[in-house]
Amino acid sequence: MVQQYPGNYGEDTRPGIDAARLWAGGVATAVVAALVAVVGLLIARGIFDVPVLAPKGDGLWGKASTPTYAISAAAVALLATGLMHLLSVATPAPGQFFGWIMVLVTAIAVVLPLTLTVGMEAKIATAAINLVIGLVIASLVSSMAASARTLHRRKRSSRAEQQPPPPPPTRQWPEGPTTYYDR
């Protein structure tokens, strides 16, 4: 049990975030997002023979669009990490704002390919890959932010009411030491 001492020592607890842990998780999320993009393209092109992001005849890996797509997914993951960091230090409910922003950004990423002038298979495959990438980024960044949350504790005292320091926590005995063990 913690003993409370007299004095005006109100505890100020503010939520904070361990930036190193958040950004380490963000980098790991970027790697996962890039790999999800590559796996999605491999499945669409290799298994279903859908020419996603590549003209027909460019092979399983396409031209430069596969690395660009993977790098873009990684960049979006890092942007999401930065957004979560900003929301964590600036808003009262960062998880709720982040969730809504990610739902809307993912919706844009899913709907946008459906408006392109390519085959329906390519539209659906690209929209599905974007949906999976968005879900992966949103869930991983949210869980990394929850893991990186901290509480900053700060004691504050009023300068106008400066009081002497509290007494020491040890008990003072009125009589001297006994001679019980001196026999």
Contact map, one row per residue, 1 for C-alpha under 8 A:
111000000000000000000000000000000000000000000000000000000000000000000000000000000000000000000000000000000000000000000000000000000000000000000000000000000000000000000000000000000000000
111100000000000000000000000000000000000000000000000000000000000000000000000000000000000000000000000000000000000000000000000000000000000000000000000000000000000000000000000000000000000
111110000000000000000000000000000000000000000000000000000000000000000000000000000000000000000000000000000000000000000000000000000000000000000000000000000000000000000000000000000000000
011111000000000000000000000000000000000000000000000000000000000000000000000000000000000000000000000000000000000000000000000000000000000000000000000000000000000000000000000000000000000
001111100000000000000000000000000000000000000000000000000000000000000000000000000000000000000000000000000000000000000000000000000000000000000000000000000000000000000110000000000000000
000111110000000000000000000000000000000000000000000000000000000000000000000000000000000000000000000000000000000000000000000000000000000000000000000000000000000000000100000000000000000
000011111000000000000000000000000000000000000000000000000000000000000000000000000000000000000000000000000000000000000000000000000000000000000000000000000000000000100100000000000000000
000001111100000000000000000000000000000000000000000000000000000000000000000000000000000000000000000000000000000000000000000000000000000000000000000000000001110010000000000000000000000
000000111110000000000000000000000000000000000000000000000000000000000000000000000000000000000000000000000000000000000000000000000000000000000000000000000011100000000000000000000000000
000000011111000000000000000000000000000000000000000000000000000000000000000000000000000000000000000000000000000000000000000000000000000000000000000000000011100000000000000000000000000
000000001111100000000000000000000000000000000000000000000000000000000000000000000000000000000000000000000000000000000000000000000000000000000000000000001111000000000000000000000000000
000000000111110000000000000000000000000000000000000000000000000000000000000000000000000000000000000000000000000000000000000000000000000000000000000000011111000000000000000000000000000
000000000011111000000000000000000000000000000000000000000000000000000000000000000000000000000000000000000000000000000000000000000000000000000000000000111100000000000000000000000000000
000000000001111100000000000000000000000000000000000000000000000000000000000000000000000000000000000000000000000000000000000000000000000000000000000000111000000000000000000000000000000
000000000000111110000000000000000000000000000000000000000000000000000000000000000000000000000000000000000000000000000000000000000000000000000000000011110000000000000000000000000000000
000000000000011111000000000000000000000000000000000000000000000000000000000000000000000110000000000000000000000000000000000000000000000000000000000011110000000000000000000000000000000
000000000000001111100100000000000000000000000000000000000000000000000000000000000000100110000000000000000000000000000000000000000000000000000000100111100000000000000000000000000000000
000000000000000111111100000000000000000000000000000000000000000000000000000000000000000000000000000000000000000000000000000000000000000000000000000111000000000000000000000000000000000
000000000000000011111110000000000000000000000000000000000000000000000000000000000000100000000000000000000000000000000000000000000000000000000000000100000000000000000000000000000000000
000000000000000001111111000000000000000000000000000000000000000000000000000000000000000000000000000000000000000000000000000000000000000000000000000000000000000000000000000000000000000
000000000000000001111111100000000000000000000000000000000000000000000000000000000000000000000000000000000000000000000000000000000000000000000001000100000000000000000000000000000000000
000000000000000011111111110000000000000000000000000000000000000000000000000000001000100000000000000000000000000000000000000000000000000000000001101100000000000000000000000000000000000
000000000000000000111111111000000000000000000000000000000000000000000000000000001000000000000000000000000000000000000000000000000000000000000000000000000000000000000000000000000000000
000000000000000000011111111100000000000000000000000000000000000000000000000000000000000000000000000000000000000000000000000000000000000000000000000000000000000000000000000000000000000
000000000000000000001111111110000000000000000000000000000000000000000000000000000000000000000000000000000000000000000000000000000000000000011001000000000000000000000000000000000000000
000000000000000000000111111111000000000000000000000000000000000000000000000011001000000000000000000000000000000000000000000000000000000000001001000000000000000000000000000000000000000
000000000000000000000011111111100000000000000000000000000000000000000000000011000000000000000000000000000000000000000000000000000000000000000000000000000000000000000000000000000000000
000000000000000000000001111111110000000000000000000000000000000000000000000000000000000000000000000000000000000000000000000000000000000000000000000000000000000000000000000000000000000
000000000000000000000000111111111000000000000000000000000000000000000000010011000000000000000000000000000000000000000000000000000000000010011000000000000000000000000000000000000000000
000000000000000000000000011111111100000000000000000000000000000000000000111111000000000000000000000000000000000000000000000000000000000010000000000000000000000000000000000000000000000
000000000000000000000000001111111110000000000000000000000000000000000000010000000000000000000000000000000000000000000000000000000000000000000000000000000000000000000000000000000000000
000000000000000000000000000111111111000000000000000000000000000000000000010000000000000000000000000000000000000000000000000000000000000000000000000000000000000000000000000000000000000
000000000000000000000000000011111111100000000000000000000000000000000100110010000000000000000000000000000000000000000000000000000000100110000000000000000000000000000000000000000000000
000000000000000000000000000001111111110000000000000000000000000000001111110000000000000000000000000000000000000000000000000000000000000000000000000000000000000000000000000000000000000
000000000000000000000000000000111111111000000000000000000000000000000100000000000000000000000000000000000000000000000000000000000000000000000000000000000000000000000000000000000000000
000000000000000000000000000000011111111100000000000000000000000000000100000000000000000000000000000000000000000000000000000000000001100000000000000000000000000000000000000000000000000
000000000000000000000000000000001111111110000000000000000000000000001100100000000000000000000000000000000000000000000000000000001000100000000000000000000000000000000000000000000000000
000000000000000000000000000000000111111111000000000000000000000001101100000000000000000000000000000000000000000000000000000000000000000000000000000000000000000000000000000000000000000
000000000000000000000000000000000011111111100000000000000000000000000000000000000000000000000000000000000000000000000000000000000000000000000000000000000000000000000000000000000000000
000000000000000000000000000000000001111111110000000000000000000000000000000000000000000000000000000000000000000000000000000000001000000000000000000000000000000000000000000000000000000
000000000000000000000000000000000000111111111100000100000000100001000000000000000000000000000000000000000000000000000000000000001000000000000000000000000000000000000000000000000000000
000000000000000000000000000000000000011111111110000000000001100000000000000000000000000000000000000000000000000000000000000000000000000000000000000000000000000000000000000000000000000
000000000000000000000000000000000000001111111111000000000000000000000000000000000000000000000000000000000000000000000000000000000000000000000000000000000000000000000000000000000000000
000000000000000000000000000000000000000111111111111100000000000000000000000000000000000000000000000000000000000000000000000010000000000000000000000000000000000000000000000000000000000
000000000000000000000000000000000000000011111111111100000001100000000000000000000000000000000000000000000000000000000000000000000000000000000000000000000000000000000000000000000000000
000000000000000000000000000000000000000011111111110000000001000000000000000000000000000000000000000000000000000000000000000000000000000000000000000000000000000000000000000000000000000
000000000000000000000000000000000000000001111111100000000000000000000000000000000000000000000000000000000000000000000000000000000000000000000000000000000000000000000000000000000000000
000000000000000000000000000000000000000000111111110000000000000000000000000000000000000000000000000000000000000000000000000000000000000000000000000000000000000000000000000000000000000
000000000000000000000000000000000000000000011111111000000000000000000000000000000000000000000000000000000000000000000000000000000000000000000000000000000000000000000000000000000000000
000000000000000000000000000000000000000000011101111100000000000000000000000000000000000000000000000000000000000000000000110010000000000000000000000000000000000000000000000000000000000
000000000000000000000000000000000000000000011000111111110000000000000000000000000000000000000000000000000000000000000000010000000000000000000000000000000000000000000000000000000000000
000000000000000000000000000000000000000010011000011111100000000000000000000000000000000000000000000000000000000000000000011011000000000000000000000000000000000000000000000000000000000
000000000000000000000000000000000000000000000000001111100000010011000000000000000000000000000000000000000000000000000000010001000000000000000000000000000000000000000000000000000000000
000000000000000000000000000000000000000000000000001111110100011010000000000000000000000000000000000000000000000000000000000000000000000000000000000000000000000000000000000000000000000
000000000000000000000000000000000000000000000000001111111100010000000000000000000000000000000000000000000000000000000000000000000000000000000000000000000000000000000000000000000000000
000000000000000000000000000000000000000000000000001001111110000000000000000000000000000000000000000000000000000000000000000000000000000000000000000000000000000000000000000000000000000
000000000000000000000000000000000000000000000000000000111110000000000000000000000000000000000000000000000000000000000000000000000000000000000000000000000000000000000000000000000000000
000000000000000000000000000000000000000000000000000001111111111000000000000000000000000000000000000000000000000000000000000000000000000000000000000000000000000000000000000000000000000
000000000000000000000000000000000000000000000000000000011111110000000000000000000000000000000000000000000000000000000000000000000000000000000000000000000000000000000000000000000000000
000000000000000000000000000000000000000001001100000000000111110000000000000000000000000000000000000000000000000000000000000000000000000000000000000000000000000000000000000000000000000
000000000000000000000000000000000000000011001000000000000111111001000000000000000000000000000000000000000000000000000000000000000000000000000000000000000000000000000000000000000000000
000000000000000000000000000000000000000000000000000011100111111111000000000000000000000000000000000000000000000000000000000000000000000000000000000000000000000000000000000000000000000
000000000000000000000000000000000000000000000000000001000100111111000000000000000000000000000000000000000000000000000000000000000000000000000000000000000000000000000000000000000000000
000000000000000000000000000000000000000000000000000000000000011111110000000000000000000000000000000000000000000000000000000000000000000000000000000000000000000000000000000000000000000
000000000000000000000000000000000000000000000000000011000000011111111000000000000000000000000000000000000000000000000000000000000000000000000000000000000000000000000000000000000000000
000000000000000000000000000000000000010010000000000010000000111111111100000000000000000000000000000000000000000000000000000000000000000000000000000000000000000000000000000000000000000
000000000000000000000000000000000000010000000000000000000000000111111110000000000000000000000000000000000000000000000000000000000000000000000000000000000000000000000000000000000000000
000000000000000000000000000000000000000000000000000000000000000111111111000000000000000000000000000000000000000000000000000000000000000000000000000000000000000000000000000000000000000
000000000000000000000000000000000100110000000000000000000000000011111111100000000000000000000000000000000000000000000000000000000000000000000000000000000000000000000000000000000000000
000000000000000000000000000000001111110000000000000000000000000001111111110000000000000000000000000000000000000000000000000000000000000000000000000000000000000000000000000000000000000
000000000000000000000000000000000100000000000000000000000000000000111111111000000000000000000000000000000000000000000000000000000000000000000000000000000000000000000000000000000000000
000000000000000000000000000000000100000000000000000000000000000000011111111100000000000000000000000000000000000000000000000000000000000000000000000000000000000000000000000000000000000
000000000000000000000000000001001100100000000000000000000000000000001111111110000000000000000000000000000000000000000000000000000000100000000000000000000000000000000000000000000000000
000000000000000000000000000011111100000000000000000000000000000000000111111111000000000000000000000000000000000000000000000000000000000000000000000000000000000000000000000000000000000
000000000000000000000000000001000000000000000000000000000000000000000011111111100000000000000000000000000000000000000000000000000000000000000000000000000000000000000000000000000000000
000000000000000000000000000001000000000000000000000000000000000000000001111111110000000000000000000000000000000000000000000000000000000000000000000000000000000000000000000000000000000
000000000000000000000000011011001000000000000000000000000000000000000000111111111000000000000000000000000000000000000000000000000000000010001000000000000000000000000000000000000000000
000000000000000000000000011011000000000000000000000000000000000000000000011111111100000000000000000000000000000000000000000000000000000000000000000000000000000000000000000000000000000
000000000000000000000000000000000000000000000000000000000000000000000000001111111110000000000000000000000000000000000000000000000000000000000000000000000000000000000000000000000000000
000000000000000000000000000000000000000000000000000000000000000000000000000111111111000000000000000000000000000000000000000000000000000011001000000000000000000000000000000000000000000
000000000000000000000110010000000000000000000000000000000000000000000000000011111111100000000000000000000000000000000000000000000000000000001000000000000000000000000000000000000000000
000000000000000000000000000000000000000000000000000000000000000000000000000001111111110000000000000000000000000000000000000000000000000000000000000000000000000000000000000000000000000
000000000000000000000000000000000000000000000000000000000000000000000000000000111111111000000000010000000000000000000000000000000000000000000000000000000000000000000000000000000000000
000000000000000000000000000000000000000000000000000000000000000000000000000000011111111100000110010000000000000000000000000000000000000000001100100000000000000000000000000000000000000
000000000000000010100100000000000000000000000000000000000000000000000000000000001111111110000000000000000000000000000000000000000000000000000000100000000000000000000000000000000000000
000000000000000000000000000000000000000000000000000000000000000000000000000000000111111111000000000000000000000000000000000000000000000000000000000000000000000000000000000000000000000
000000000000000000000000000000000000000000000000000000000000000000000000000000000011111111101100110000000000000000000000000000000000000000000000000000000000000000000000000000000000000
000000000000000110000000000000000000000000000000000000000000000000000000000000000001111111111110000000000000000000000000000000000000000000000000000000000000000000000000000000000000000
000000000000000110000000000000000000000000000000000000000000000000000000000000000000111111100000000000000000000000000000000000000000000000000000000000000000000000000000000000000000000
000000000000000000000000000000000000000000000000000000000000000000000000000000000000011111110000000000000000000000000000000000000000000000000000000000000000000000000000000000000000000
000000000000000000000000000000000000000000000000000000000000000000000000000000000000001111111100000000000000000000000000000000000000000000000000000000000000000000000000000000000000000
000000000000000000000000000000000000000000000000000000000000000000000000000000000000000101111100000000000000000000000000000000000000000000000000000000000000000000000000000000000000000
000000000000000000000000000000000000000000000000000000000000000000000000000000000000001100111111100000000000000000000000000000000000000000000000000000000000000000000000000000000000000
000000000000000000000000000000000000000000000000000000000000000000000000000000000001001100111111110000000000000000000000000000000000000000000000000000000000000000000000000000000000000
000000000000000000000000000000000000000000000000000000000000000000000000000000000001000100001111111000000000000000000000000000000000000000000100000000000000000000000000000000000000000
000000000000000000000000000000000000000000000000000000000000000000000000000000000000000000001111111100000000000000000000000000000000000000000000000000000000000000000000000000000000000
000000000000000000000000000000000000000000000000000000000000000000000000000000000000001000001111111110000000000000000000000000000000000000000000000000000000000000000000000000000000000
000000000000000000000000000000000000000000000000000000000000000000000000000000000011001000000111111111000000000000000000000000000000000000000100000000000000000000000000000000000000000
000000000000000000000000000000000000000000000000000000000000000000000000000000000000000000000011111111100000000000000000000000000000000001000000000000000000000000000000000000000000000
000000000000000000000000000000000000000000000000000000000000000000000000000000000000000000000001111111110000000000000000000000000000000000000000000000000000000000000000000000000000000
000000000000000000000000000000000000000000000000000000000000000000000000000000000000000000000000111111111000000000000000000000000000000000000000000000000000000000000000000000000000000
000000000000000000000000000000000000000000000000000000000000000000000000000000000000000000000000011111111100000000000000000000000000010001000000000000000000000000000000000000000000000
000000000000000000000000000000000000000000000000000000000000000000000000000000000000000000000000001111111110000000000000000000000000000000000000000000000000000000000000000000000000000
000000000000000000000000000000000000000000000000000000000000000000000000000000000000000000000000000111111111000000000000000000000000000000000000000000000000000000000000000000000000000
000000000000000000000000000000000000000000000000000000000000000000000000000000000000000000000000000011111111100000000000000000000000010000000000000000000000000000000000000000000000000
000000000000000000000000000000000000000000000000000000000000000000000000000000000000000000000000000001111111110000000000000000000110011000000000000000000000000000000000000000000000000
000000000000000000000000000000000000000000000000000000000000000000000000000000000000000000000000000000111111111000000000000000000010000000000000000000000000000000000000000000000000000
000000000000000000000000000000000000000000000000000000000000000000000000000000000000000000000000000000011111111100000000000000000000000000000000000000000000000000000000000000000000000
000000000000000000000000000000000000000000000000000000000000000000000000000000000000000000000000000000001111111110000000000000100110000000000000000000000000000000000000000000000000000
000000000000000000000000000000000000000000000000000000000000000000000000000000000000000000000000000000000111111111000000000001110110000000000000000000000000000000000000000000000000000
000000000000000000000000000000000000000000000000000000000000000000000000000000000000000000000000000000000011111111100000000000100000000000000000000000000000000000000000000000000000000
000000000000000000000000000000000000000000000000000000000000000000000000000000000000000000000000000000000001111111110000000000100000000000000000000000000000000000000000000000000000000
000000000000000000000000000000000000000000000000000000000000000000000000000000000000000000000000000000000000111111110000001101100000000000000000000000000000000000000000000000000000000
000000000000000000000000000000000000000000000000000000000000000000000000000000000000000000000000000000000000011111110001001100100000000000000000000000000000000000000000000000000000000
000000000000000000000000000000000000000000000000000000000000000000000000000000000000000000000000000000000000001111111000001000000000000000000000000000000000000000000000000000000000000
000000000000000000000000000000000000000000000000000000000000000000000000000000000000000000000000000000000000000111111100001000000000000000000000000000000000000000000000000000000000000
000000000000000000000000000000000000000000000000000000000000000000000000000000000000000000000000000000000000000000111110000000000000000000000000000000000000000000000000000000000000000
000000000000000000000000000000000000000000000000000000000000000000000000000000000000000000000000000000000000000000011111011000000000000000000000000000000000000000000000000000000000000
000000000000000000000000000000000000000000000000000000000000000000000000000000000000000000000000000000000000000000001111111000000000000000000000000000000000000000000000000000000000000
000000000000000000000000000000000000000000000000000000000000000000000000000000000000000000000000000000000000000001000111111100000000000000000000000000000000000000000000000000000000000
000000000000000000000000000000000000000000000000010000000000000000000000000000000000000000000000000000000000000000000011111110000000000000000000000000000000000000000000000000000000000
000000000000000000000000000000000000000000000000011110000000000000000000000000000000000000000000000000000000000000000111111111000000000000000000000000000000000000000000000000000000000
000000000000000000000000000000000000000000000000000100000000000000000000000000000000000000000000000000000000000011110111111111100000000000000000000000000000000000000000000000000000000
000000000000000000000000000000000000000000000000000000000000000000000000000000000000000000000000000000000000000011000001111111110000000000000000000000000000000000000000000000000000000
000000000000000000000000000000000000000000010000010100000000000000000000000000000000000000000000000000000000000000000000111111111000000000000000000000000000000000000000000000000000000
000000000000000000000000000000000000000000000000000110000000000000000000000000000000000000000000000000000000010010000000011111111100000000000000000000000000000000000000000000000000000
000000000000000000000000000000000000000000000000000000000000000000000000000000000000000000000000000000000000111111000000001111111110000000000000000000000000000000000000000000000000000
000000000000000000000000000000000000000000000000000000000000000000000000000000000000000000000000000000000000010000000000000111111111000000000000000000000000000000000000000000000000000
000000000000000000000000000000000000100110000000000000000000000000000000000000000000000000000000000000000000000000000000000011111111100000000000000000000000000000000000000000000000000
000000000000000000000000000000000000000000000000000000000000000000000000000000000000000000000000000000000100110000000000000001111111110000000000000000000000000000000000000000000000000
000000000000000000000000000000000000000000000000000000000000000000000000000000000000000000000000000000000110110000000000000000111111111000000000000000000000000000000000000000000000000
000000000000000000000000000000000001000000000000000000000000000000000000000000000000000000000000000000000000000000000000000000011111111100000000000000000000000000000000000000000000000
000000000000000000000000000000001001100000000000000000000000000000000000100000000000000000000000000000000000000000000000000000001111111110000000000000000000000000000000000000000000000
000000000000000000000000000000000000000000000000000000000000000000000000000000000000000000000000000001001100000000000000000000000111111111000000000000000000000000000000000000000000000
000000000000000000000000000000000000000000000000000000000000000000000000000000000000000000000000000000000100000000000000000000000011111111100000000000000000000000000000000000000000000
000000000000000000000000000000001000000000000000000000000000000000000000000000000000000000000000000000000000000000000000000000000001111111110000000000000000000000000000000000000000000
000000000000000000000000000011001000000000000000000000000000000000000000000010010000000000000000000000000000000000000000000000000000111111111000000000000000000000000000000000000000000
000000000000000000000000000000000000000000000000000000000000000000000000000000010000000000000000001001000000000000000000000000000000011111111100000000000000000000000000000000000000000
000000000000000000000000000000000000000000000000000000000000000000000000000000000000000000000000000000000000000000000000000000000000001111111110000000000000000000000000000000000000000
000000000000000000000000100010000000000000000000000000000000000000000000000000000000000000000000000000000000000000000000000000000000000111111111000000000000000000000000000000000000000
000000000000000000000000110010000000000000000000000000000000000000000000000010011001000000000000000000000000000000000000000000000000000011111111100000000000000000000000000000000000000
000000000000000000000000000000000000000000000000000000000000000000000000000000000001000000000010010000000000000000000000000000000000000001111111110000000000000000000000000000000000000
000000000000000000000000000000000000000000000000000000000000000000000000000000000000000000000000000000000000000000000000000000000000000000111111111000000000000000000000000000000000000
000000000000000000001100110000000000000000000000000000000000000000000000000000000000000000000000000000000000000000000000000000000000000000011111111100000000000000000000000000000000000
000000000000000010000100000000000000000000000000000000000000000000000000000000000001100000000000000000000000000000000000000000000000000000001111111110000000000000000000000000000000000
000000000000000000000000000000000000000000000000000000000000000000000000000000000000000000000000000000000000000000000000000000000000000000000111111110000000000000000000000000000000000
000000000000000000000100000000000000000000000000000000000000000000000000000000000000000000000000000000000000000000000000000000000000000000000011111110000000000000000000000000000000000
000000000000000011101100000000000000000000000000000000000000000000000000000000000000000000000000000000000000000000000000000000000000000000000001111111000000000000000000000000000000000
000000000000001111000000000000000000000000000000000000000000000000000000000000000000000000000000000000000000000000000000000000000000000000000000111111100000000000000000000000000000000
000000000000001111000000000000000000000000000000000000000000000000000000000000000000000000000000000000000000000000000000000000000000000000000000000111110000000000000000000000000000000
000000000000111110000000000000000000000000000000000000000000000000000000000000000000000000000000000000000000000000000000000000000000000000000000000011111000000000000000000000000000000
000000000001111100000000000000000000000000000000000000000000000000000000000000000000000000000000000000000000000000000000000000000000000000000000000001111100000000000000000000000000000
000000000011110000000000000000000000000000000000000000000000000000000000000000000000000000000000000000000000000000000000000000000000000000000000000000111110000000000000000000000000000
000000000011100000000000000000000000000000000000000000000000000000000000000000000000000000000000000000000000000000000000000000000000000000000000000000011111000000000000000000000000000
000000001111000000000000000000000000000000000000000000000000000000000000000000000000000000000000000000000000000000000000000000000000000000000000000000001111100000000000000000000000000
000000011111000000000000000000000000000000000000000000000000000000000000000000000000000000000000000000000000000000000000000000000000000000000000000000000111110000000000000000000000000
000000011100000000000000000000000000000000000000000000000000000000000000000000000000000000000000000000000000000000000000000000000000000000000000000000000011111011000000000000000000000
000000010000000000000000000000000000000000000000000000000000000000000000000000000000000000000000000000000000000000000000000000000000000000000000000000000001111111000000000000000000000
000000000000000000000000000000000000000000000000000000000000000000000000000000000000000000000000000000000000000000000000000000000000000000000000000000000000111111000000000000000000000
000000000000000000000000000000000000000000000000000000000000000000000000000000000000000000000000000000000000000000000000000000000000000000000000000000000000011111000000000000000000000
000000010000000000000000000000000000000000000000000000000000000000000000000000000000000000000000000000000000000000000000000000000000000000000000000000000000111111100000000000000000000
000000000000000000000000000000000000000000000000000000000000000000000000000000000000000000000000000000000000000000000000000000000000000000000000000000000000111111110000000000000000000
000000100000000000000000000000000000000000000000000000000000000000000000000000000000000000000000000000000000000000000000000000000000000000000000000000000000000011111000000000000000000
000000000000000000000000000000000000000000000000000000000000000000000000000000000000000000000000000000000000000000000000000000000000000000000000000000000000000001111100000000000000000
000000000000000000000000000000000000000000000000000000000000000000000000000000000000000000000000000000000000000000000000000000000000000000000000000000000000000000111110000000000000000
000011100000000000000000000000000000000000000000000000000000000000000000000000000000000000000000000000000000000000000000000000000000000000000000000000000000000000011111000000000000000
000010000000000000000000000000000000000000000000000000000000000000000000000000000000000000000000000000000000000000000000000000000000000000000000000000000000000000001111100000000000000
000000000000000000000000000000000000000000000000000000000000000000000000000000000000000000000000000000000000000000000000000000000000000000000000000000000000000000000111110000000000000
000000000000000000000000000000000000000000000000000000000000000000000000000000000000000000000000000000000000000000000000000000000000000000000000000000000000000000000011111000000000000
000000000000000000000000000000000000000000000000000000000000000000000000000000000000000000000000000000000000000000000000000000000000000000000000000000000000000000000001111100000000000
000000000000000000000000000000000000000000000000000000000000000000000000000000000000000000000000000000000000000000000000000000000000000000000000000000000000000000000000111110000000000
000000000000000000000000000000000000000000000000000000000000000000000000000000000000000000000000000000000000000000000000000000000000000000000000000000000000000000000000011111000000000
000000000000000000000000000000000000000000000000000000000000000000000000000000000000000000000000000000000000000000000000000000000000000000000000000000000000000000000000001111110000000
000000000000000000000000000000000000000000000000000000000000000000000000000000000000000000000000000000000000000000000000000000000000000000000000000000000000000000000000000111110000000
000000000000000000000000000000000000000000000000000000000000000000000000000000000000000000000000000000000000000000000000000000000000000000000000000000000000000000000000000011111000000
000000000000000000000000000000000000000000000000000000000000000000000000000000000000000000000000000000000000000000000000000000000000000000000000000000000000000000000000000011111100000
000000000000000000000000000000000000000000000000000000000000000000000000000000000000000000000000000000000000000000000000000000000000000000000000000000000000000000000000000000111110000
000000000000000000000000000000000000000000000000000000000000000000000000000000000000000000000000000000000000000000000000000000000000000000000000000000000000000000000000000000011111100
000000000000000000000000000000000000000000000000000000000000000000000000000000000000000000000000000000000000000000000000000000000000000000000000000000000000000000000000000000001111111
000000000000000000000000000000000000000000000000000000000000000000000000000000000000000000000000000000000000000000000000000000000000000000000000000000000000000000000000000000000111111
000000000000000000000000000000000000000000000000000000000000000000000000000000000000000000000000000000000000000000000000000000000000000000000000000000000000000000000000000000000111111
000000000000000000000000000000000000000000000000000000000000000000000000000000000000000000000000000000000000000000000000000000000000000000000000000000000000000000000000000000000011111
000000000000000000000000000000000000000000000000000000000000000000000000000000000000000000000000000000000000000000000000000000000000000000000000000000000000000000000000000000000011111
